[in-house]
Amino acid sequence: MRRCAQILLLSGWILWAGGGVALTRSHSAEPDSGQALALLRIHFERSLIESSLTPLKKHLTELAVVERQRSDARDYLGAIEARDQRRKLEDELERLDKELLLLQTREQSLKASLLPDRIVLALDSAELMGGVRREGGALTNWSKPGTAARWKLPGLPLGGYEVILRYRCGAVEGGTVQVQENRFSLKGDIETTLKGPEEKNLGTLKITDGSGTLTILAAAVVKDNLMQLLAVELVPASR
């Protein structure tokens, strides 16, 4: 069982990498099989609860109809019985809703604990827009505001991630870069790099959809090119 859990967890990491995302750790460590098993249990429990919701809601609607029909027929004892059953079912649905919320919170917490130190978004997996192109291992030709590169996120746990860019910027290059997910965004200045490539931490971006997209775009360009982007990394804010 321990071996199966490790294989399942490693398979998830492979799927992330296959989607253009590389996962790196500051030290070598075997995935925690106990946490992997806990995630499997949570997924199983959520599936059971979610599969029960539709028939329970259907039965709730049926009880409301029965209650009304018996009341119209002046079968008040029967109407009261249907009402009591309906209320018990409503209480059960509320309990299941709270249980799902608790399971979701536990799942997000476990997934966050299993995240690597850095999540690298591969340049060759980016969707390029507005003329941005790959050249010499970098993304360049950010020639005007709105030019952009977009990545599909690999099902990250929701929460904050520091956004780190590694880039080169010549004397006549530079401007302002913007990084955005579905709801939130960050901005930062891109300045001339005098001593070779530099890293810039733009700050912490809140991810509200871990399977959505992350877009880097030129918000302002000094002249002909914002930068030569060499790497994009996300660091979980909890690290």
VEXLO-837114 format. One record per atom (N, C-alpha, C): residue number from 1; residue in three letters; atom name; x, y, z. Coordinates in pm, whole numbers, plus 50000, padded with zeros to 5 digits. Layout:
! VEXLO-837114
    n  res  atom      x      y      z
  NUM  ala    CA      X      Y      Z
...
//
This chain:
! VEXLO-837114
    n  res  atom      x      y      z
    1  met     N  50083  49880  50000
    1  met    CA  50000  50000  50000
    1  met     C  50087  50126  50000
    2  arg     N  50194  50121  50081
    2  arg    CA  50287  50234  50086
    2  arg     C  50347  50262  49948
    3  arg     N  50386  50154  49880
    3  arg    CA  50446  50168  49748
    3  arg     C  50346  50227  49649
    4  cys     N  50220  50183  49656
    4  cys    CA  50117  50235  49565
    4  cys     C  50097  50385  49586
    5  ala     N  50097  50426  49713
    5  ala    CA  50078  50568  49742
    5  ala     C  50192  50650  49684
    6  gln     N  50316  50599  49696
    6  gln    CA  50430  50671  49641
    6  gln     C  50421  50681  49490
    7  ile     N  50378  50571  49426
    7  ile    CA  50366  50571  49280
    7  ile     C  50259  50671  49235
    8  leu     N  50145  50676  49307
    8  leu    CA  50039  50768  49272
    8  leu     C  50085  50912  49286
    9  leu     N  50156  50940  49395
    9  leu    CA  50204  51076  49416
    9  leu     C  50306  51115  49310
   10  leu     N  50399  51024  49281
   10  leu    CA  50499  51052  49178
   10  leu     C  50434  51069  49042
   11  ser     N  50328  50993  49016
   11  ser    CA  50257  51006  48888
   11  ser     C  50199  51145  48874
   12  gly     N  50147  51200  48985
   12  gly    CA  50094  51335  48982
   12  gly     C  50202  51436  48949
   13  trp     N  50322  51418  49006
   13  trp    CA  50433  51507  48975
   13  trp     C  50472  51497  48829
   14  ile     N  50470  51375  48774
   14  ile    CA  50503  51357  48632
   14  ile     C  50402  51427  48544
   15  leu     N  50273  51419  48579
   15  leu    CA  50170  51486  48501
   15  leu     C  50192  51636  48503
   16  trp     N  50231  51692  48618
   16  trp    CA  50261  51834  48625
   16  trp     C  50374  51869  48529
   17  ala     N  50481  51791  48533
   17  ala    CA  50594  51819  48445
   17  ala     C  50555  51805  48299
   18  gly     N  50469  51708  48269
   18  gly    CA  50424  51688  48132
   18  gly     C  50343  51803  48080
   19  gly     N  50285  51880  48171
   19  gly    CA  50207  51996  48131
   19  gly     C  50291  52121  48117
   20  gly     N  50424  52106  48114
   20  gly    CA  50510  52222  48097
   20  gly     C  50550  52284  48228
   21  val     N  50540  52209  48336
   21  val    CA  50575  52261  48467
   21  val     C  50678  52170  48530
   22  ala     N  50792  52225  48567
   22  ala    CA  50896  52146  48634
   22  ala     C  50892  52173  48783
   23  leu     N  50904  52067  48863
   23  leu    CA  50899  52080  49007
   23  leu     C  51038  52054  49063
   24  thr     N  51087  52147  49145
   24  thr    CA  51220  52131  49200
   24  thr     C  51215  52145  49351
   25  arg     N  51304  52071  49421
   25  arg    CA  51311  52078  49566
   25  arg     C  51453  52120  49604
   26  ser     N  51463  52187  49720
   26  ser    CA  51594  52231  49766
   26  ser     C  51676  52115  49820
   27  his     N  51613  52001  49847
   27  his    CA  51683  51883  49893
   27  his     C  51608  51762  49842
   28  ser     N  51677  51648  49831
   28  ser    CA  51612  51528  49783
   28  ser     C  51530  51469  49896
   29  ala     N  51404  51431  49865
   29  ala    CA  51317  51374  49967
   29  ala     C  51216  51284  49900
   30  glu     N  51189  51173  49964
   30  glu    CA  51090  51080  49913
   30  glu     C  50952  51134  49946
   31  pro     N  50854  51129  49854
   31  pro    CA  50720  51177  49884
   31  pro     C  50664  51107  50008
   32  asp     N  50592  51179  50092
   32  asp    CA  50534  51128  50215
   32  asp     C  50414  51042  50181
   33  ser     N  50427  50909  50197
   33  ser    CA  50319  50818  50159
   33  ser     C  50197  50838  50249
   34  gly     N  50221  50878  50376
   34  gly    CA  50108  50903  50466
   34  gly     C  50022  51017  50415
   35  gln     N  50084  51124  50367
   35  gln    CA  50009  51236  50312
   35  gln     C  49938  51197  50183
   36  ala     N  50006  51116  50101
   36  ala    CA  49944  51071  49976
   36  ala     C  49821  50987  50004
   37  leu     N  49829  50898  50103
   37  leu    CA  49713  50816  50140
   37  leu     C  49601  50903  50195
   38  ala     N  49637  51004  50272
   38  ala    CA  49536  51095  50326
   38  ala     C  49462  51167  50213
   39  leu     N  49537  51208  50109
   39  leu    CA  49474  51272  49994
   39  leu     C  49379  51176  49923
   40  leu     N  49420  51050  49908
   40  leu    CA  49334  50950  49845
   40  leu     C  49207  50929  49926
   41  arg     N  49219  50925  50058
   41  arg    CA  49100  50907  50143
   41  arg     C  49005  51025  50129
   42  ile     N  49062  51146  50130
   42  ile    CA  48979  51265  50115
   42  ile     C  48906  51263  49982
   43  his     N  48977  51228  49876
   43  his    CA  48915  51221  49743
   43  his     C  48802  51119  49741
   44  phe     N  48824  51005  49806
   44  phe    CA  48722  50900  49811
   44  phe     C  48600  50948  49889
   45  glu     N  48622  51013  50004
   45  glu    CA  48511  51062  50085
   45  glu     C  48432  51169  50011
   46  arg     N  48504  51258  49943
   46  arg    CA  48435  51363  49867
   46  arg     C  48351  51303  49756
   47  ser     N  48404  51202  49688
   47  ser    CA  48330  51138  49579
   47  ser     C  48201  51073  49631
   48  leu     N  48210  51008  49747
   48  leu    CA  48091  50945  49804
   48  leu     C  47985  51049  49838
   49  ile     N  48027  51157  49902
   49  ile    CA  47930  51261  49942
   49  ile     C  47869  51326  49818
   50  glu     N  47954  51362  49722
   50  glu    CA  47904  51431  49602
   50  glu     C  47808  51343  49523
   51  ser     N  47834  51212  49518
   51  ser    CA  47745  51122  49445
   51  ser     C  47610  51104  49515
   52  ser     N  47606  51132  49645
   52  ser    CA  47480  51116  49720
   52  ser     C  47393  51241  49716
   53  leu     N  47449  51354  49676
   53  leu    CA  47374  51480  49684
   53  leu     C  47256  51484  49589
   54  thr     N  47274  51439  49465
   54  thr    CA  47165  51446  49367
   54  thr     C  47043  51365  49409
   55  pro     N  47058  51236  49447
   55  pro    CA  46938  51162  49491
   55  pro     C  46876  51219  49616
   56  leu     N  46955  51272  49708
   56  leu    CA  46899  51332  49829
   56  leu     C  46818  51457  49796
   57  lys     N  46869  51539  49707
   57  lys    CA  46795  51659  49667
   57  lys     C  46666  51623  49594
   58  lys     N  46672  51518  49513
   58  lys    CA  46553  51472  49443
   58  lys     C  46448  51425  49542
   59  his     N  46491  51350  49644
   59  his    CA  46399  51301  49746
   59  his     C  46341  51417  49826
   60  leu     N  46421  51521  49849
   60  leu    CA  46373  51639  49921
   60  leu     C  46261  51707  49844
   61  thr     N  46276  51718  49713
   61  thr    CA  46171  51777  49629
   61  thr     C  46046  51691  49633
   62  glu     N  46062  51559  49628
   62  glu    CA  45948  51469  49632
   62  glu     C  45872  51481  49764
   63  leu     N  45943  51494  49874
   63  leu    CA  45878  51508  50005
   63  leu     C  45799  51638  50013
   64  ala     N  45851  51745  49954
   64  ala    CA  45778  51872  49953
   64  ala     C  45648  51859  49877
   65  val     N  45650  51784  49767
   65  val    CA  45528  51761  49689
   65  val     C  45429  51678  49769
   66  val     N  45477  51572  49833
   66  val    CA  45390  51486  49914
   66  val     C  45328  51565  50028
   67  glu     N  45409  51647  50093
   67  glu    CA  45358  51729  50204
   67  glu     C  45244  51819  50158
   68  arg     N  45262  51881  50042
   68  arg    CA  45160  51971  49990
   68  arg     C  45034  51894  49950
   69  gln     N  45053  51779  49885
   69  gln    CA  44938  51698  49843
   69  gln     C  44858  51649  49962
   70  arg     N  44924  51605  50067
   70  arg    CA  44852  51556  50184
   70  arg     C  44782  51668  50257
   71  ser     N  44846  51785  50259
   71  ser    CA  44781  51900  50322
   71  ser     C  44657  51941  50245
   72  asp     N  44664  51940  50110
   72  asp    CA  44548  51974  50028
   72  asp     C  44435  51873  50048
   73  ala     N  44475  51747  50072
   73  ala    CA  44375  51642  50093
   73  ala     C  44329  51636  50240
   74  arg     N  44374  51730  50320
   74  arg    CA  44341  51740  50463
   74  arg     C  44389  51617  50542
   75  asp     N  44492  51554  50489
   75  asp    CA  44558  51447  50563
   75  asp     C  44672  51512  50641
   76  tyr     N  44632  51579  50750
   76  tyr    CA  44729  51662  50821
   76  tyr     C  44837  51580  50891
   77  leu     N  44801  51462  50943
   77  leu    CA  44902  51377  51005
   77  leu     C  45005  51333  50902
   78  gly     N  44956  51298  50781
   78  gly    CA  45046  51258  50674
   78  gly     C  45134  51375  50630
   79  ala     N  45075  51497  50627
   79  ala    CA  45152  51616  50588
   79  ala     C  45261  51645  50690
   80  ile     N  45227  51630  50819
   80  ile    CA  45326  51654  50925
   80  ile     C  45440  51552  50916
   81  glu     N  45404  51426  50887
   81  glu    CA  45506  51322  50873
   81  glu     C  45601  51355  50757
   82  ala     N  45545  51397  50643
   82  ala    CA  45628  51433  50528
   82  ala     C  45714  51555  50559
   83  arg     N  45655  51651  50633
   83  arg    CA  45732  51772  50670
   83  arg     C  45850  51736  50759
   84  asp     N  45825  51649  50858
   84  asp    CA  45933  51609  50949
   84  asp     C  46045  51537  50875
   85  gln     N  46008  51451  50780
   85  gln    CA  46109  51381  50700
   85  gln     C  46188  51481  50615
   86  arg     N  46115  51579  50561
   86  arg    CA  46181  51680  50478
   86  arg     C  46282  51760  50560
   87  arg     N  46244  51799  50681
   87  arg    CA  46335  51877  50766
   87  arg     C  46458  51797  50806
   88  lys     N  46439  51668  50834
   88  lys    CA  46554  51583  50867
   88  lys     C  46650  51574  50748
   89  leu     N  46589  51565  50629
   89  leu    CA  46671  51556  50509
   89  leu     C  46745  51688  50484
   90  glu     N  46679  51800  50512
   90  glu    CA  46745  51930  50497
   90  glu     C  46864  51942  50593
   91  asp     N  46845  51894  50716
   91  asp    CA  46954  51896  50814
   91  asp     C  47071  51810  50767
   92  glu     N  47038  51694  50707
   92  glu    CA  47143  51606  50658
   92  glu     C  47220  51670  50543
   93  leu     N  47149  51739  50454
   93  leu    CA  47216  51807  50343
   93  leu     C  47306  51918  50394
   94  glu     N  47264  51990  50496
   94  glu    CA  47348  52093  50555
   94  glu     C  47474  52033  50617
   95  arg     N  47458  51918  50682
   95  arg    CA  47572  51851  50742
   95  arg     C  47671  51807  50635
   96  leu     N  47618  51752  50525
   96  leu    CA  47705  51706  50416
   96  leu     C  47777  51824  50351
   97  asp     N  47708  51937  50341
   97  asp    CA  47770  52056  50283
   97  asp     C  47888  52102  50370
   98  lys     N  47871  52101  50501
   98  lys    CA  47979  52139  50591
   98  lys     C  48094  52039  50584
   99  glu     N  48059  51910  50570
   99  glu    CA  48161  51807  50560
   99  glu     C  48243  51824  50432
  100  leu     N  48177  51859  50321
  100  leu    CA  48249  51883  50196
  100  leu     C  48344  52001  50209
  101  leu     N  48299  52107  50275
  101  leu    CA  48384  52224  50295
  101  leu     C  48507  52188  50378
  102  leu     N  48486  52108  50483
  102  leu    CA  48597  52065  50568
  102  leu     C  48696  51979  50489
  103  leu     N  48643  51887  50408
  103  leu    CA  48730  51800  50327
  103  leu     C  48809  51882  50226
  104  gln     N  48744  51982  50167
  104  gln    CA  48814  52068  50070
  104  gln     C  48927  52144  50137
  105  thr     N  48902  52195  50258
  105  thr    CA  49006  52268  50331
  105  thr     C  49124  52177  50364
  106  arg     N  49093  52054  50409
  106  arg    CA  49199  51958  50441
  106  arg     C  49277  51920  50315
  107  glu     N  49207  51904  50204
  107  glu    CA  49274  51867  50079
  107  glu     C  49370  51977  50034
  108  gln     N  49326  52103  50040
  108  gln    CA  49412  52213  50000
  108  gln     C  49535  52223  50088
  109  ser     N  49515  52200  50219
  109  ser    CA  49627  52205  50312
  109  ser     C  49729  52096  50283
  110  leu     N  49681  51975  50256
  110  leu    CA  49773  51864  50226
  110  leu     C  49846  51888  50094
  111  lys     N  49774  51934  49993
  111  lys    CA  49838  51961  49864
  111  lys     C  49946  52068  49879
  112  ala     N  49917  52170  49960
  112  ala    CA  50015  52276  49981
  112  ala     C  50141  52222  50048
  113  ser     N  50123  52128  50142
  113  ser    CA  50239  52071  50213
  113  ser     C  50325  51985  50121
  114  leu     N  50266  51933  50011
  114  leu    CA  50339  51848  49918
  114  leu     C  50404  51926  49803
  115  leu     N  50377  52056  49798
  115  leu    CA  50436  52135  49690
  115  leu     C  50588  52141  49702
  116  pro     N  50657  52146  49589
  116  pro    CA  50803  52162  49592
  116  pro     C  50841  52304  49629
  117  asp     N  50970  52326  49646
  117  asp    CA  51018  52459  49683
  117  asp     C  50992  52561  49572
  118  arg     N  51010  52516  49448
  118  arg    CA  50989  52607  49335
  118  arg     C  50915  52535  49222
  119  ile     N  50825  52606  49158
  119  ile    CA  50750  52554  49044
  119  ile     C  50794  52635  48922
  120  val     N  50857  52569  48828
  120  val    CA  50913  52636  48711
  120  val     C  50817  52623  48593
  121  leu     N  50778  52736  48537
  121  leu    CA  50693  52736  48417
  121  leu     C  50784  52734  48294
  122  ala     N  50777  52626  48219
  122  ala    CA  50867  52609  48105
  122  ala     C  50836  52711  47995
  123  leu     N  50941  52774  47944
  123  leu    CA  50922  52875  47840
  123  leu     C  50862  52816  47714
  124  asp     N  50900  52692  47680
  124  asp    CA  50852  52634  47554
  124  asp     C  50708  52586  47563
  125  ser     N  50646  52595  47682
  125  ser    CA  50505  52557  47693
  125  ser     C  50413  52679  47693
  126  ala     N  50471  52797  47685
  126  ala    CA  50390  52920  47691
  126  ala     C  50319  52946  47558
  127  glu     N  50200  52999  47569
  127  glu    CA  50127  53050  47452
  127  glu     C  50171  53195  47432
  128  leu     N  50230  53225  47317
  128  leu    CA  50285  53358  47292
  128  leu     C  50186  53444  47214
  129  met     N  50176  53572  47255
  129  met    CA  50077  53661  47195
  129  met     C  50138  53797  47162
  130  gly     N  50091  53855  47053
  130  gly    CA  50129  53991  47017
  130  gly     C  50267  54006  46958
  131  gly     N  50330  53897  46917
  131  gly    CA  50461  53906  46856
  131  gly     C  50575  53856  46943
  132  val     N  50548  53822  47069
  132  val    CA  50653  53764  47153
  132  val     C  50702  53635  47087
  133  arg     N  50833  53613  47090
  133  arg    CA  50887  53493  47026
  133  arg     C  50999  53432  47112
  134  arg     N  51026  53305  47087
  134  arg    CA  51136  53235  47154
  134  arg     C  51264  53256  47071
  135  glu     N  51370  53294  47141
  135  glu    CA  51495  53320  47069
  135  glu     C  51612  53301  47166
  136  gly     N  51701  53207  47134
  136  gly    CA  51819  53186  47217
  136  gly     C  51788  53149  47361
  137  gly     N  51686  53067  47382
  137  gly    CA  51652  53026  47518
  137  gly     C  51580  53130  47599
  138  ala     N  51525  53231  47533
  138  ala    CA  51454  53338  47604
  138  ala     C  51328  53375  47527
  139  leu     N  51237  53440  47596
  139  leu    CA  51120  53500  47531
  139  leu     C  51149  53648  47514
  140  thr     N  51144  53694  47389
  140  thr    CA  51180  53832  47360
  140  thr     C  51077  53894  47264
  141  asn     N  51105  54015  47217
  141  asn    CA  51017  54090  47127
  141  asn     C  50886  54131  47196
  142  trp     N  50897  54169  47323
  142  trp    CA  50783  54231  47393
  142  trp     C  50780  54376  47345
  143  ser     N  50734  54397  47225
  143  ser    CA  50758  54523  47155
  143  ser     C  50659  54635  47188
  144  lys     N  50546  54600  47249
  144  lys    CA  50446  54703  47280
  144  lys     C  50358  54654  47395
  145  pro     N  50288  54747  47460
  145  pro    CA  50199  54706  47568
  145  pro     C  50094  54605  47518
  146  gly     N  50072  54502  47598
  146  gly    CA  49975  54399  47560
  146  gly     C  50038  54273  47506
  147  thr     N  50164  54281  47459
  147  thr    CA  50232  54157  47418
  147  thr     C  50249  54069  47541
  148  ala     N  50231  53937  47522
  148  ala    CA  50220  53853  47642
  148  ala     C  50259  53708  47616
  149  ala     N  50277  53637  47726
  149  ala    CA  50297  53492  47726
  149  ala     C  50206  53435  47834
  150  arg     N  50144  53321  47803
  150  arg    CA  50044  53265  47895
  150  arg     C  50074  53117  47919
  151  trp     N  50060  53076  48045
  151  trp    CA  50081  52937  48085
  151  trp     C  49954  52879  48146
  152  lys     N  49933  52749  48123
  152  lys    CA  49826  52676  48190
  152  lys     C  49882  52624  48323
  153  leu     N  49815  52658  48432
  153  leu    CA  49861  52614  48563
  153  leu     C  49825  52467  48586
  154  pro     N  49908  52396  48663
  154  pro    CA  49894  52251  48676
  154  pro     C  49811  52206  48795
  155  gly     N  49700  52273  48824
  155  gly    CA  49618  52229  48936
  155  gly     C  49681  52261  49070
  156  leu     N  49734  52381  49085
  156  leu    CA  49800  52422  49209
  156  leu     C  49697  52442  49320
  157  pro     N  49735  52415  49445
  157  pro    CA  49650  52453  49558
  157  pro     C  49628  52604  49558
  158  leu     N  49512  52648  49597
  158  leu    CA  49484  52791  49599
  158  leu     C  49567  52857  49709
  159  gly     N  49602  52983  49686
  159  gly    CA  49680  53055  49786
  159  gly     C  49782  53146  49721
  160  gly     N  49876  53195  49803
  160  gly    CA  49975  53290  49756
  160  gly     C  50100  53224  49703
  161  tyr     N  50154  53281  49594
  161  tyr    CA  50279  53234  49533
  161  tyr     C  50365  53356  49497
  162  glu     N  50489  53353  49541
  162  glu    CA  50582  53456  49497
  162  glu     C  50617  53432  49351
  163  val     N  50616  53539  49273
  163  val    CA  50646  53529  49129
  163  val     C  50787  53582  49105
  164  ile     N  50873  53495  49056
  164  ile    CA  51013  53531  49034
  164  ile     C  51045  53522  48885
  165  leu     N  51096  53631  48830
  165  leu    CA  51137  53636  48690
  165  leu     C  51288  53644  48683
  166  arg     N  51346  53570  48589
  166  arg    CA  51489  53583  48558
  166  arg     C  51497  53637  48415
  167  tyr     N  51571  53746  48398
  167  tyr    CA  51570  53813  48267
  167  tyr     C  51698  53891  48243
  168  arg     N  51714  53930  48117
  168  arg    CA  51815  54027  48075
  168  arg     C  51743  54149  48022
  169  cys     N  51803  54263  48040
  169  cys    CA  51742  54387  47991
  169  cys     C  51852  54484  47950
  170  gly     N  51855  54517  47821
  170  gly    CA  51956  54608  47770
  170  gly     C  51928  54754  47805
  171  ala     N  52023  54840  47769
  171  ala    CA  52014  54982  47805
  171  ala     C  51892  55051  47745
  172  val     N  51851  55009  47626
  172  val    CA  51735  55073  47562
  172  val     C  51609  54987  47576
  173  glu     N  51617  54883  47660
  173  glu    CA  51500  54799  47686
  173  glu     C  51443  54836  47824
  174  gly     N  51334  54769  47860
  174  gly    CA  51275  54791  47992
  174  gly     C  51134  54844  47984
  175  gly     N  51077  54868  48101
  175  gly    CA  50939  54914  48110
  175  gly     C  50872  54854  48233
  176  thr     N  50747  54819  48220
  176  thr    CA  50670  54763  48331
  176  thr     C  50607  54631  48288
  177  val     N  50623  54529  48372
  177  val    CA  50564  54398  48346
  177  val     C  50447  54376  48439
  178  gln     N  50348  54303  48391
  178  gln    CA  50232  54267  48473
  178  gln     C  50213  54116  48468
  179  val     N  50188  54057  48584
  179  val    CA  50159  53914  48595
  179  val     C  50019  53900  48651
  180  gln     N  49937  53819  48586
  180  gln    CA  49799  53809  48630
  180  gln     C  49745  53667  48619
  181  glu     N  49657  53635  48714
  181  glu    CA  49580  53512  48706
  181  glu     C  49435  53552  48680
  182  asn     N  49339  53467  48715
  182  asn    CA  49200  53497  48677
  182  asn     C  49145  53624  48740
  183  arg     N  49188  53655  48864
  183  arg    CA  49131  53771  48933
  183  arg     C  49235  53873  48977
  184  phe     N  49352  53827  49016
  184  phe    CA  49451  53916  49076
  184  phe     C  49571  53935  48985
  185  ser     N  49646  54043  49011
  185  ser    CA  49763  54071  48928
  185  ser     C  49870  54143  49010
  186  leu     N  49992  54143  48955
  186  leu    CA  50106  54213  49012
  186  leu     C  50173  54295  48903
  187  lys     N  50238  54404  48941
  187  lys    CA  50316  54482  48846
  187  lys     C  50455  54507  48903
  188  gly     N  50552  54523  48813
  188  gly    CA  50687  54554  48857
  188  gly     C  50766  54617  48744
  189  asp     N  50867  54694  48780
  189  asp    CA  50952  54759  48680
  189  asp     C  51059  54662  48631
  190  ile     N  51087  54666  48501
  190  ile    CA  51196  54590  48442
  190  ile     C  51307  54690  48410
  191  glu     N  51420  54676  48480
  191  glu    CA  51529  54773  48467
  191  glu     C  51651  54709  48401
  192  thr     N  51739  54792  48352
  192  thr    CA  51860  54746  48284
  192  thr     C  51942  54654  48374
  193  thr     N  51984  54542  48320
  193  thr    CA  52070  54448  48394
  193  thr     C  52214  54471  48350
  194  leu     N  52295  54526  48437
  194  leu    CA  52431  54566  48401
  194  leu     C  52532  54453  48413
  195  lys     N  52503  54353  48496
  195  lys    CA  52600  54246  48522
  195  lys     C  52544  54110  48484
  196  gly     N  52478  54102  48370
  196  gly    CA  52421  53976  48327
  196  gly     C  52280  53956  48377
  197  pro     N  52223  53838  48357
  197  pro    CA  52085  53811  48396
  197  pro     C  52062  53836  48546
  198  glu     N  51943  53882  48579
  198  glu    CA  51906  53907  48717
  198  glu     C  51772  53841  48749
  199  glu     N  51751  53817  48878
  199  glu    CA  51622  53766  48925
  199  glu     C  51546  53880  48991
  200  lys     N  51417  53882  48968
  200  lys    CA  51333  53984  49032
  200  lys     C  51212  53916  49093
  201  asn     N  51191  53940  49222
  201  asn    CA  51072  53890  49291
  201  asn     C  50966  53998  49282
  202  leu     N  50861  53971  49207
  202  leu    CA  50757  54072  49187
  202  leu     C  50662  54083  49305
  203  gly     N  50669  53988  49398
  203  gly    CA  50577  53988  49511
  203  gly     C  50492  53863  49511
  204  thr     N  50393  53862  49596
  204  thr    CA  50307  53745  49613
  204  thr     C  50175  53764  49538
  205  leu     N  50148  53668  49450
  205  leu    CA  50025  53669  49372
  205  leu     C  49929  53565  49429
  206  lys     N  49807  53605  49454
  206  lys    CA  49706  53511  49502
  206  lys     C  49648  53433  49384
  207  ile     N  49658  53300  49391
  207  ile    CA  49604  53214  49286
  207  ile     C  49465  53168  49330
  208  thr     N  49364  53204  49252
  208  thr    CA  49225  53167  49286
  208  thr     C  49173  53050  49203
  209  asp     N  49246  53014  49098
  209  asp    CA  49211  52898  49016
  209  asp     C  49340  52826  48979
  210  gly     N  49370  52717  49053
  210  gly    CA  49496  52648  49033
  210  gly     C  49508  52576  48901
  211  ser     N  49396  52562  48827
  211  ser    CA  49398  52500  48695
  211  ser     C  49371  52602  48585
  212  gly     N  49373  52729  48624
  212  gly    CA  49351  52836  48526
  212  gly     C  49479  52874  48454
  213  thr     N  49494  53001  48423
  213  thr    CA  49611  53047  48349
  213  thr     C  49686  53153  48427
  214  leu     N  49813  53166  48394
  214  leu    CA  49896  53275  48445
  214  leu     C  49955  53346  48324
  215  thr     N  49938  53476  48319
  215  thr    CA  49981  53554  48203
  215  thr     C  50083  53659  48245
  216  ile     N  50191  53668  48168
  216  ile    CA  50290  53775  48184
  216  ile     C  50279  53865  48062
  217  leu     N  50255  53994  48087
  217  leu    CA  50237  54085  47973
  217  leu     C  50314  54214  47995
  218  ala     N  50343  54277  47884
  218  ala    CA  50409  54408  47889
  218  ala     C  50304  54514  47916
  219  ala     N  50316  54583  48031
  219  ala    CA  50223  54691  48062
  219  ala     C  50271  54823  48003
  220  ala     N  50403  54840  47997
  220  ala    CA  50463  54958  47935
  220  ala     C  50600  54920  47882
  221  val     N  50638  54976  47767
  221  val    CA  50765  54944  47703
  221  val     C  50842  55073  47675
  222  val     N  50970  55078  47717
  222  val    CA  51050  55199  47699
  222  val     C  51070  55230  47551
  223  lys     N  51112  55126  47474
  223  lys    CA  51136  55150  47332
  223  lys     C  51084  55035  47247
  224  asp     N  51172  54935  47220
  224  asp    CA  51134  54829  47128
  224  asp     C  51112  54694  47195
  225  asn     N  51162  54676  47317
  225  asn    CA  51152  54545  47380
  225  asn     C  51155  54561  47532
  226  leu     N  51065  54492  47599
  226  leu    CA  51059  54500  47745
  226  leu     C  51177  54429  47809
  227  met     N  51206  54306  47762
  227  met    CA  51311  54225  47826
  227  met     C  51335  54100  47744
  228  gln     N  51434  54025  47787
  228  gln    CA  51456  53889  47740
  228  gln     C  51430  53798  47860
  229  leu     N  51314  53736  47861
  229  leu    CA  51272  53656  47975
  229  leu     C  51335  53518  47969
  230  leu     N  51409  53481  48075
  230  leu    CA  51484  53355  48077
  230  leu     C  51416  53247  48160
  231  ala     N  51339  53284  48261
  231  ala    CA  51275  53184  48347
  231  ala     C  51163  53249  48427
  232  val     N  51062  53166  48458
  232  val    CA  50951  53207  48543
  232  val     C  50934  53099  48650
  233  glu     N  50935  53141  48776
  233  glu    CA  50920  53046  48885
  233  glu     C  50816  53096  48984
  234  leu     N  50741  53002  49040
  234  leu    CA  50646  53031  49147
  234  leu     C  50695  52964  49274
  235  val     N  50698  53040  49382
  235  val    CA  50740  52987  49511
  235  val     C  50623  52995  49607
  236  pro     N  50575  52882  49658
  236  pro    CA  50463  52887  49754
  236  pro     C  50495  52982  49868
  237  ala     N  50404  53069  49901
  237  ala    CA  50429  53172  50002
  237  ala     C  50455  53112  50140
  238  ser     N  50413  52987  50161
  238  ser    CA  50434  52922  50291
  238  ser     C  50578  52877  50309
  239  arg     N  50660  52878  50203
  239  arg    CA  50798  52830  50213
  239  arg     C  50887  52931  50286
//
